[in-house]
Structure formats: C-alpha cells, structure tokens
Amino acid sequence: MVSRVIPVDPFDLIIFGGTGDLAQRKILPALYRRFCAGQWHEDARIIAAARAGHSAEDFRRMVAESLHRHAAVRASESQRVSRFLQRVDYVPLDAVSAEGWGLLGEKLSPNRVRAFYFSVGPNLFGPLAERVRAYDLATEDTRIVVEKPFGHDLGSARELNATLAAHFDESQIYRIDHYLGKETVQNLMAVRFGNMLFEPLWNSQYVDHIQITVAETVGIDGREEYYERAGAMRDMVQNHLMQLLCLIAMEPPAKFDPDAVRDEKLKVIRALDPVEPHHIVRGQFSAGPEGVGYRECVGNPRSTTESYVALKAHVSNWRWAGTPFYLRTGKRLVARSSVINVMFKDAPHSIFGEEAGRHANALSIRLQPNEGITLKVTIKEPGPGGMRLIDVPLDMSFAEALGPENQDPPDAYERLVMDVIRGNQTLFMRGDEVEAAWAWTDPIIAGWLARGDVPKPYDSGSTGPGDAELLMKRDGRRWQGIKP
Ligand code: NAD
C-alpha cells in the first residue's frame, strides 16, 4: 500500500535559529525527507536565519553534514542533496537588533505561503514577532511556529500568548507538540472515531482504567540547565502526556476540523480534578550501570527536581466518572516505550467459574517503538484439558499490515511542518489549551514546593520508584510492564 503524497503550495520557510540543535537534527532533515517524497513545489525555499555570521555556502555545508548524521543519507543520494541545498539560503540576523532584517526582507518572495519557524529560546519569541511585523514581513498567508516549552507556568504562558497575540492572530500561530505529529497518535483518533467497535465501550461503564506511559532510557545529557528548572512534570506531563490523555478522553468532535478537535480537548483538560498529593509519586534517578545519578548530572547535590512522575488523574464528566487515568513518565528507565493501555473491566459474570481466573480485555496503543495497536482477548487454552482461559494479543503492527513501504512512518516533524504550510492547525495546541494545562499543573508543583517534597530515588534501568507500584496496588491494579 503506497501512501499518497499531496504536494503543498509554494512556500518560503524562514527558520530562526537555523544553526541550532533542533533545526539541524529535526527540522531540516524532516524538510529534506518531504523534499525527497516530492511534496515540495518547485518554488519552495528555506531561509535559515541565526546569529552566527556564516555565508550561505558555509551554512549549506553544515546542513549537508547534519543530513548525513540525522537523515541517514546514502552516498548515492548526493545529487538529490545538492538539489535540496540549492533551495536553502542563510541570513545572519539578530532577533534583538536591526541586524539582518533588511536582507531577510529582500530574500522573501511575494504571493506564497510564508512560515516563520521560531526555533529559538522562548525569550526571543516576543522580539522576533515584533520585528516580523515592524519590518513588514508578514503577509496574509503568514504563519508562525513556536516550540515547547510554551511557558514555565500559567503566568508565563499567558504572557507568551499575549506577546504573540499582539502581532498575530491565533489562526496564524502553530504551537508544536511533536507527540501530536506521531502516526499512531492520529491513528488513535481514526481507531476511536472511524470504527463502530470501540466507541460504544469507551466510557466508565466498560473501561476500568487507563494507563499512559512515556518511558525513556536517556537521561538529561546536554539539557541539564533547562531540565533542572523544569523537571518531568513541566517537561513531559503538562504537554505530551496531557495531549495523549485529551485524545483518549475527548468526546467525538462534530467534524475533523482544527477548532472542533481542540474544543473537545480543552473540555477534557477543564474537567480534570485537582490531583490529591497522595495520588502523585515523584522520583529522581540514582547512579547505575548507565551512568551517574541525577544530582551528579546537574551538579547539584541537593536537587529536588523530579526525573519521574506517576499520578492518578480523574476526568470529572459523564463519560469518565469513576475511571482513573494513571500517567507515568521518567528518564533512565528500563526501556524506551510510549504506550497507552485502555484496560477494560472484567466480564460481569464468569460462566467458567472461579478456576478460570480473571480475564479482561486491554487495548494497547504503542506510540514508540514499533507503532501499532494490540487488542488482548480471552480465548480457550488449546488442548483437551477442559475449559481453561488464556489472554492472547490480536496484534496490528502497522508495518506488517501496511507493507514494507510503510515500515518507517514519517517523523512527526515531517507531518507537522507540512501541516503548517497547508494551514492545518488540528495537530497544534491552541493558546487556551496550553493555559488550561498549566492551570491544572501549577497547583501540583506549588504543593511540592510548599511541602518541601523530595523525590524518591530510583535505580537507573528500573521501572521507577517502588511507590509508583504502591499507587496502583492500593487500588487493586498494577502497571503494565515497560517493554522495548
Ligand atoms: P540551540 O541553542 O541549539 O539553538 C539556538 C539557535 O538560536 C541558534 O541558531 C542561535 O544562533 C539562535 N539564536 C540565539 N540567539 C539569537 C539571536 N539573538 N538572534 C538570532 N538568533 C539567535 O537551541 P535548540 O536546542 O535548537 O532549541 C531551540 C528551541 O526549540 C528552544 O526553544 C528549545 O526549547 C526548543 N526545543 C528544542 C528541542 C531539541 O531537541 N533541541 C526539542 C524541543 C524543543
């Protein structure tokens, strides 16, 4: 099954911070792959802008190296890489002075989509937005793209929203949460709303609880300063896990339209109860075979920043009253695995008697690695030994079902950047969603500070602190394993 490539309109994509890590590691490789897929119009161009005084030729060399490193470019592709690089230009520019802005203006073409990607720290969003307007670079067809972190708390998120709103309409602002660009995350909506099978059961009458796990094996190398100020709650829960929770819990929107989808997600966030302190476990990794502990990493022997969070959340509405959502995420865990488990209730009465044991269906949606969906069903154990029941997976690995050409689904950035050019905001967070998520997160963090909470240590390479198991055990439940 060959996926269709629908070319996008001609565009000028301006990447502020084009020499930075994100641009070189993610954005430019993603653009190259879309170029190779034939999705670009022949007039489309990238103009990188950053503080460093490179020439365009130096910059192209830098991109070529990054493509080899991060886009698995083969030697046989050198001509294609050259054709791509012909579309790439560079302007030395300062976000906080007049330097470079006149030149950038001269390089832009009229009558095409203009997308300004702010791949810089959030302190530069305001100065950039202001100058894009002041130098009259914004046209009717202009969008801006901003990266996480979108604020540090509700106050700073509101300030950022107000800064951007002073220069751009909400319909022009694309706030990236790259989790939303993952193939399976969108499949979650297709599975829920495209099939008759699941939606009637998608409520507290049939669903016992839901588990959302985003486990990482990596630590915080290279991001120490940022992470020490953020912690897992701000870095992962407020955005990525919250977005996954929204997609699982939301009502079916009337249509698959950006604002209809985002309205439903917002209702979920607003329906979240405050989290009770005894429903949260914070952890911090200690030293292990993989390396030093968190405190050594950040050079702060008294750090109380969490690298792990597990919590129980409640969505207080008709659909979900009584069905808890258990969320957990952490660094340096036993495996890299992002998975959502929808755990159904037991059958109300077992005709097979006590000895058949307890069996319940579970739907697992794996986001990474090996994107796919598994439905665990109960069947009879084969053989003549009477009616014994076992649970087996009905596995739908997308790679297998869709054929080898779909083994490698596009990276989230490929989809998201093309959606920016198309002007489709469905997979981007709206300002009110971000603020609502902070309004739920802030009291949790404030509570930790007020109580002088110290995260529980956990071994690197483990599944997290033992208290996270207790959080489940107290409710007569247990976490699904963290498997690669
Ligand atoms: P970086 O420090 O590697 O790059 C920053 C870029 O900004 C450089 O190109 C630099 O020249 C440019 N810059 C800095 N000051 C400037 C100025 N005054 N005028 C013009 N350009 C200036 O940062 P990064 O890791 O690429 O991150 C960029 C943004 O993306 C940050 O907001 C970060 O939080 C976010 N982000 C990064 C990642 C990642 O994997 N790197 C992931 C998610 C979000």
Boltz pocket constraint, residues with backbone or C-beta under 6 A from the ligand:
constraints:
  - pocket:
      binder: B
      contacts: [[A, 16], [A, 17], [A, 18], [A, 19], [A, 20], [A, 21], [A, 22], [A, 23], [A, 49], [A, 50], [A, 51], [A, 52], [A, 93], [A, 94], [A, 95], [A, 96], [A, 118], [A, 119], [A, 120], [A, 121], [A, 122], [A, 124], [A, 147], [A, 148], [A, 149]]
      max_distance: 6.0
